Amino acid sequence: LKQVEVNLRRTQVVFTINRVDFAMAPTVLKGKNYALLVGGIVGFIALACYPIIVHPMLYPEEYKKVQQMNRAGIKQEEIQPGNMRVWSDPFKPREDIKR
């Protein structure tokens, strides 16, 4: 970056790098352009969130089938870490303890 020229009347910044001028557009957005920018950003985020958050919540059957296929043949008691019990209802009396 050899020279920076700022022209305040035209609100345009010009950079000269190796004798080549690069002009930057004004960065102030007003009215319709600002609304389009904000709407585009919100729309992009919503579009990205749909397959991750919304679709699995609306159609859980597909994901339950995939989990059943992936977990077929796996006994959860055998792979439970630290000899911990598999999750059960906390309000139900334990079956492994005789009273």
Legacy VTK file of the C-alpha trace (Angstrom):
# vtk DataFile Version 3.0
C-alpha trace
ASCII
DATASET POLYDATA
POINTS 99 float
0.000 0.000 0.000
1.848 3.025 -1.234
-0.672 5.829 -1.366
-4.099 6.419 0.076
-6.178 9.270 -1.300
-9.435 10.218 0.342
-11.751 12.505 -1.595
-14.257 13.850 0.933
-16.520 15.537 -1.607
-17.399 12.332 -3.440
-17.150 10.028 -0.378
-14.998 7.651 -2.367
-11.778 6.072 -1.146
-9.090 5.338 -3.730
-6.201 2.982 -2.992
-3.113 2.939 -5.190
-1.219 -0.341 -5.097
1.659 -0.805 -7.535
0.362 2.034 -9.729
-3.110 0.455 -10.019
-6.074 2.361 -8.593
-8.811 0.510 -6.739
-11.914 2.541 -5.944
-14.190 1.432 -3.130
-17.907 2.062 -3.373
-19.662 4.138 -0.722
-20.638 1.905 2.190
-23.778 3.721 3.336
-26.944 1.792 2.489
-30.311 3.488 2.825
-33.925 2.573 2.216
-34.584 -0.304 -0.145
-30.952 -1.392 -0.420
-30.600 -1.630 3.361
-33.832 -3.611 3.618
-32.633 -5.980 0.881
-29.307 -6.508 2.630
-30.872 -7.222 6.026
-33.593 -9.395 4.463
-30.979 -11.330 2.509
-28.911 -12.029 5.606
-31.952 -13.136 7.625
-33.189 -15.264 4.718
-29.794 -16.921 4.307
-29.650 -17.808 8.006
-33.211 -19.173 7.922
-32.425 -21.208 4.811
-29.313 -22.650 6.464
-31.217 -23.528 9.664
-34.089 -25.337 7.953
-32.352 -28.684 7.210
-30.536 -28.643 10.546
-33.298 -27.620 12.961
-36.749 -27.404 11.387
-36.897 -30.522 9.191
-35.901 -33.002 11.948
-38.492 -31.480 14.277
-41.276 -31.704 11.687
-40.455 -35.231 10.469
-38.913 -37.239 13.358
-40.041 -40.592 11.911
-37.310 -40.567 9.252
-34.592 -39.967 11.828
-35.960 -42.619 14.203
-35.800 -45.194 11.391
-32.203 -44.256 10.608
-31.263 -44.546 14.302
-32.884 -47.975 14.562
-30.926 -49.163 11.519
-27.646 -47.747 12.858
-28.152 -49.194 16.354
-29.295 -52.645 15.242
-27.210 -55.355 16.902
-25.775 -53.044 19.570
-26.606 -53.820 23.182
-26.488 -50.600 25.118
-25.695 -52.358 28.396
-22.419 -53.673 26.936
-21.142 -50.333 25.669
-22.191 -48.233 28.659
-19.043 -46.493 30.019
-17.816 -46.996 33.568
-20.267 -49.793 34.390
-23.033 -47.213 34.592
-26.627 -48.248 34.277
-28.546 -47.479 31.109
-30.850 -44.509 31.557
-34.148 -45.380 33.165
-37.090 -43.578 34.697
-35.775 -41.849 37.841
-39.106 -42.221 39.657
-39.443 -45.948 39.040
-38.002 -48.242 41.765
-34.725 -49.855 40.761
-35.004 -53.477 39.683
-31.412 -54.449 40.487
-31.783 -53.658 44.212
-33.944 -56.014 46.300
-35.811 -54.418 49.178
LINES 1 100
99 0 1 2 3 4 5 6 7 8 9 10 11 12 13 14 15 16 17 18 19 20 21 22 23 24 25 26 27 28 29 30 31 32 33 34 35 36 37 38 39 40 41 42 43 44 45 46 47 48 49 50 51 52 53 54 55 56 57 58 59 60 61 62 63 64 65 66 67 68 69 70 71 72 73 74 75 76 77 78 79 80 81 82 83 84 85 86 87 88 89 90 91 92 93 94 95 96 97 98
